Amino acid sequence: MPIISLIDILAILLIFFVATSTFRRKKSAMTVNLPKAGALATPLTGGERIPLVVKSSEEIFLGETALALEELPALLTAFRANRPESKLELQADEQLPVGTLVGVWDALTRAGFSIKEIPTRLQVTPKAAPANP
């Protein structure tokens, strides 16, 4: 039995399988860069909006009042009941974890607010200009 021809066939099959296989890498974390706008195209209309500020340190403020994420749905429900004509504006820091932002959106929907009605602005931290020698 000629073995030389079998070795050639095995070499070709080995090259085929190595060339067509894919190797997966484990990804433990994923970085998401949110898009940034230089300025809004048009100013917001519809009267005064109360800011709902979420800082990168996960501090939450409704106007000037500091809140915790756990008590946010109840306080937003009371806010909506006491001031039904008032509108909110979400101001989130660009370094804010996405999980916290989703938690705030969940609290807003539990309180009866529509996410489409609440404009969201990302607060971009200005970077220091490099020093020229």
N, C-alpha and C positions, 0 to 999 in steps of 0.2 A: 504494500500500500504506500503510495507516495505521500510522505509527510510534508515535504517542502511546500506543496500547494496548499495544504491545510494551514500552515503557519502564515502564509500570505493572506489567506481569507480571515484568519483570526486577527491579524494586525489591522486589516481594513475595518473589521467590525469594531475593534477597540477604538480606532481613530474616529469612527462614526459616532459611537456612543459618547465619547469625551467631548466631541465638538457640538453635539446636539443637546447635551444635558445642561440643566441650569443649576446654579448653586445659590442657595438662599442664605442671607445674612440675618441674624437676629437683630431686631431693632427694639431696644428697650425704651427709648424716649423719642419723641418727635417734636421738633421745634416748629412753631407756626408763626410766621411773620404776617401780621395783619396789614392790609393796604393803608396808605396814608394819603390824605388830601391836603394840598397847600391851603386851600380856603374853600368855603362853601360857595356854590354857584349862586344861590339865591338865599336871602335871609329867611328865617322861619317866620311864618305868618300865623295868625290865630291868637294873638294876645300873649300875655305873660305866661311863661311856663315855670313850674317849680323844679329846680334841679334835683335829681337823684344821683348823687356823686358816689362813685365806687373807686377808691384809691388802690394803688398797687399793693399796699400793706393790708388789703382786704377790709379797710374801714369803710363804712357806709354812712352817708349823710342824706337825710331828706330835708332840703333847705339847710338850716343850721343845726338840726337835731341829729346826734349820732345814734346809729341803730346797730343791732346785731343781725346777722343773716337769718337766724332762727326766728326772730320776732318780726321780720320784715313783712310776711304775708298778712298778719293780723293788723299791723300798723297801717299798711297800705289799704286794707279793707276799711278801716276806720277813717282814713284820710279821704277815701272815695265817698264814704257815706256823709261825712261832715262838709266836704267841699266838692260837690259833684261837677261844678263848672270849671274847676281847676284842672290844668293839664300838666303832665310831667315831661321832663327831658332827662334822658339817661346820659350821664357824663362818666365815661370809664377811662381809666388810665391804660396806656398802651402796654404796660408791663403786667397788667392784671391777668391772673391765671384764668383760662377759659372755663374751668369748672365753676369758679365763683361767678363769672358772668352768666353762665347757664342757670345757676342758682337764683340770681336776681331776676332773670327772665321768668323762671318758674314761679317766683313769689309774685311777680306782676300779673301773670295769668291767673294764679289762684285768687288774687284780689279782684279780678274782673276787668283788668286792663287788657287791651289788645296791643300786642307788640308792634303791629303796623302803625298804630296811632302815636307811638312814643319815639321821637327821633333820638338817635344815639350819636354821640360825638366822642371820638377818641381823643383824649388829652395827651398830646405828644410832648415829651420832655425835651426842651431844646438842648442840643449838644454844644459844648464849648468849642469855639473856633480854635484851630491849632495856632500856636504862636509862630510868627514869622521871624527867622533869625536875622 
